[in-house]
Amino acid sequence: MQVNQKIVKEKVKTTKVEKAVVLNVKDLKKYFPVKSGFLIQKTIGYVKAVDGVSFEVKKGKTFGLVGESGCGKTTTGRSIIRLIKPTAGVVEFLGTNIADLNEKELKPYRTKMQIVFQDPMSSLNPRLSIGEALSEPLLYHKRVKSKAEANMVIKDLLVKVGLKPYHIDRYPHQFSGGQRQRIALARAIILKPELVILDEPTSSLDVSIQAQIINLLLSLQEEMGMGYIFISHDLSVVRFISDEVGVMYLGRIVEYGQSDEIFTNPLHPYTKGLLAAAPIPDPKVKRSKKDMITGKVPSPINRPNGCFFHPRCKYKKAVCESEYPPLIKVSDTHWVSCYLYA
Ligand code: SF4
């Protein structure tokens, strides 16, 4: 069904968002078909990259999504922002479920949610100067009336992200990695979005630059009130920036809650294992091997029965091998999916 564009725009402006929740994700699923056959391809299974993920992001707050490579955190981010279409579930953004909207219906929401990728070089057009790249969205969405006005907005924004106004005429290859990530951030916030998905934004940067970018993200959030989804495998960075955290394993969230609580009192054996594996910046501190995870992540095409973590878990019970554990509330700000707490 075609939805009148004016009606959609009006809806974005007027929908009342209760408790300042910007994004509410409910039972989000993204399955990729696995094909076989040379001439006639048949679907022989599915990679369940995201399989029933639920969480919310509040205005001016950061939700951190952590887990090993391949756990589905990037696919979750891309499904939310509709770079890929979810298989099922609800993505309630500013009070409207955008999971099933077509491209025309999505257009007014596109400017209000942005994404920053790990590698800024691959997301910037090498043939466009920074001024040209940043003026495109301003002119296309009619946020400015002329190129001259766009240039004024861009110069102010470059200063805000820690660059110089004269950088407007330079090209991406003339910047360092940290500067390019600042430009990617400037492009993400130029239309004043409500939600920014940060997909490993500091992973390709060295440690001192990482700290600068994290501090910049926090100051921009304080000034503009954006909600962030911060996707990373770096637990120390996630702990520093996040208000709430979800720990993902093989497409599902296994532990969820307030960041301080998750990091000071981790309950799920997988979360404990991730924390035990995080580097300690002191060579004199001896690492406990008690919670270390052994074994490999099982294939997402053929996940184990019961709790997906049971082949690697030291604490497994008989029930763990046959039934998936429900998400159990252990406090008002802490949930865990594990039979140890049932
Ligand atoms: Fe381990 Fe069982 Fe908890 Fe899964 S449900 S993490 S196998 S104890």
Boltz pocket constraint, residues with backbone or C-beta under 6 A from the ligand:
constraints:
  - pocket:
      binder: B
      contacts: [[A, 268], [A, 269], [A, 270], [A, 307], [A, 308], [A, 309], [A, 310], [A, 313], [A, 314], [A, 315], [A, 316], [A, 317], [A, 320], [A, 325], [A, 337], [A, 338], [A, 339], [A, 340]]
      max_distance: 6.0
